[in-house]
Amino acid sequence: LARVKTVNFIVALKVLFKSQLVRIHMEQQLRREIENHAYLRHPNILRMYNYFYDEKCVYLILEYAAGGELYKKLQERGHFDDEQTAKLIYQMADALKYCHKKVIHRDLKPENLLLGYWGELKIADFGWSVHEPTSKRSTLCGTLDYLPPEMVQGWLHDENVDLWSLGVLCYELLVGKLPFERKEIRDTYALIKEVNYKFPESISEGARDLISKLLVKEPANRLSLQNVMEHPWICQHVDTTSNQTSSSVA
């Protein structure tokens, strides 16, 4: 944490050692994170205010997310209910809809999602994001369990990779487990390529319908972000006419 003296404003300070960045070949990824993140302005995207550096470190001045990591909340509770999950997915879809005008995130997972003071979602960590969401790319990036079939198979991909990750996240938040996770990496790859997963009996029909329309092998056939926000299961649990869509998980 840090405080801006002149206005008594609390921010988060992310400190990165240059020597470590060079050692693990992350210089380009940090540059990408700064370039892509700095210009994004949305209530559900963690704000990057500025950055500076000295001989040893790079410092990112970020919005302070008082609610902490969504991942830790998920670990504590095991899973979230339909209302909490629907609110989180709605906020994610709204943020991604804005985001896709400028960048593709490509690494959505609970560890990269933070919560504000009122439990509102904050998408963070744009290290794997890219500009030009309309252009196809072939880089294998992100976290294995959230990768879509086109990335697992080394095909070109576009912003629709984030739609797949949104489906994986929705499943994980409701179940507490990942849909394609296995001990052996090759087994996870195989399940993703085949879109082979099962729903526990506890998952509601509405949630199943949304997830099944996002976890689709053909990228172009995945439910659009606007349709995610207008999905009956989402509308059942979220007042989409109001700005008050905090998730109540903080």
Phi, psi and omega in degrees: 000152176214165181228133175279111189304315188296331183237005180055046187252125182276132176228169174257138180246114178265116185255125182236126180280127181301319182299321180289321178299319179292318184297323182257014175056048182250011182300314182295322180294320177295317178300318179296317180300315181295313183297317185278327186278325190299332186260003181275132180227099180206141183299339180253018172238125180303128184281134169256116184278320183186181175208159174207172183209160173228199183296329187252330190226161168246136184241124176256127178265111188242158172300140179274120178263097188295336182279351178081197184279137175297325181302317181292322177296320179294320177297319181294319187263343181089310176196169178250160178277179184299316183296313179299315182294316180300319179295319179295316181294321178300313180295321178297315181297319179296317179294318180292325178300317176292315184301319186291350173289340185233317184216162169255135183284306175072005178212048178286127177194159183304329180294337180258013179241127182245170180236138177279186184300323182264010180089007179288145183287145176224110176286131182230182175056088180258029182297331180258005182287160179221151173285175175056067181298345180275348181267147181276145180226162183236004182292133175272111183214179182087194183252133189315309187296343182254000183286139177278166181305321183295329179279322177300324182268004176075021179276166174295147181220162180223203185296346180293348175297326180291333177293318176299312181300326177296321176294318177298317180296317179300315177299312184296319181295323181280324186263327185089001178223159179275145185292333185244008186289130175220164181296317181269131181301319183297328178290321177297314177304314183297317180295320179296313181299326181269355187050052185255104178210165181230149177265135170293157181298337184289344183281128182293159181298321180297317179294319178301317182297315180296311182299316182294338178271351175260322179274071182242135185298315180281113185307319184292342182267359178288148180302133180291160180297322178297319179289332173298313182294335181258005182296140182306322180294321177294311182297332178295329187246351184235132173279093186287352177272352182248155175278352184273082182243028179299149192273350182059033177248358181289000000 
